Amino acid sequence: MDANKIKKGLGRGLSSLIGETKIESQKNKLAIIEIIPNKFQPRKNFDEENLNDLVNSIRERGIIQPIIVRKSEDQISKYEIIAGERRWLAAQKAGLHEVPVVITEADDLKSLEFAIVENVQRHDLNPLEEAQGYQRLINEFSYDQEKVSKFIGKSRSHVTNCLRILSLPDEVLKLVEDKKLTSGHAKILVGLDNASFVANKIVDKKLSVRQAEAFVKIFKKKTNYTKQKDPNLSYLEDSITNKIGLNVLIKNKKNNKGQIIIEYKELDQLNKIVDIIKNNY
């Protein structure tokens, strides 16, 4: 996607994104069974209490805001949700057989953009889901962190800090997903060798973010006493990490020999590293 065409999605809102796509029908209704979830939905968990509140509202007043859908590429005669999956789920629980929709044309990138904008605007994503949504834009649609920042309408540092959460061990990410740890807690744990141990201590002791920071300093001080990291190497690590969206570790010996370690968590990320090397060297 042309970088010049990328605008601040959150600043414009969903209505502007809709305006960038071709609308086939502005007023329409579809049967519940004709609609399938968005395969790019970054949100994995829907709060049951909030969903039940929406169910009650729909029973009383119906669905006021239509669900945005596109024709499914995978299933014939089906429509895939672009925005409004929560309303679709609530409509089923409310016993509705059909729902109002806006049918629009959208490619996979636009579908993911819709889903991210809708959820981030409404603060519906937990920190892990938000980071995974941004990482998907980077991995699958050739965004870099600067493009993500401009599209979402948030600072580059917010995007960088958000993505760093993905470097945490799976055990810690599960605690974030289950809302046992906040994004504030997760950011403190990034870079710790014993992140899982510390995370479990934070949960067990029910530490606030400020208390967790004090707790983590104990381990960071021990590391500093052992060996002080060269600030130039730290700067290089951060620069490369910000550029490619993956964690980078540089190990340099006294004779200036060493290693550059690039961490990946899935095959797509490995393929991205290989492509970067092939295309530039």
Secondary structure as GFF3:
##gff-version 3
##sequence-region A 1 281
A	DSSP	three_ten_helix	3	5	.	.	.	ID=ss1
A	DSSP	alpha_helix	9	12	.	.	.	ID=ss2
A	DSSP	alpha_helix	14	19	.	.	.	ID=ss3
A	DSSP	beta_strand	23	31	.	.	.	ID=ss4
A	DSSP	three_ten_helix	32	34	.	.	.	ID=ss5
A	DSSP	beta_strand	35	36	.	.	.	ID=ss6
A	DSSP	alpha_helix	48	61	.	.	.	ID=ss7
A	DSSP	beta_strand	67	71	.	.	.	ID=ss8
A	DSSP	beta_strand	79	83	.	.	.	ID=ss9
A	DSSP	alpha_helix	85	93	.	.	.	ID=ss10
A	DSSP	beta_strand	98	104	.	.	.	ID=ss11
A	DSSP	alpha_helix	108	121	.	.	.	ID=ss12
A	DSSP	alpha_helix	127	141	.	.	.	ID=ss13
A	DSSP	alpha_helix	145	152	.	.	.	ID=ss14
A	DSSP	alpha_helix	156	164	.	.	.	ID=ss15
A	DSSP	three_ten_helix	165	167	.	.	.	ID=ss16
A	DSSP	alpha_helix	170	177	.	.	.	ID=ss17
A	DSSP	alpha_helix	183	189	.	.	.	ID=ss18
A	DSSP	alpha_helix	195	205	.	.	.	ID=ss19
A	DSSP	alpha_helix	209	226	.	.	.	ID=ss20
A	DSSP	alpha_helix	231	244	.	.	.	ID=ss21
A	DSSP	beta_strand	248	252	.	.	.	ID=ss22
A	DSSP	beta_strand	258	262	.	.	.	ID=ss23
A	DSSP	alpha_helix	267	280	.	.	.	ID=ss24
###
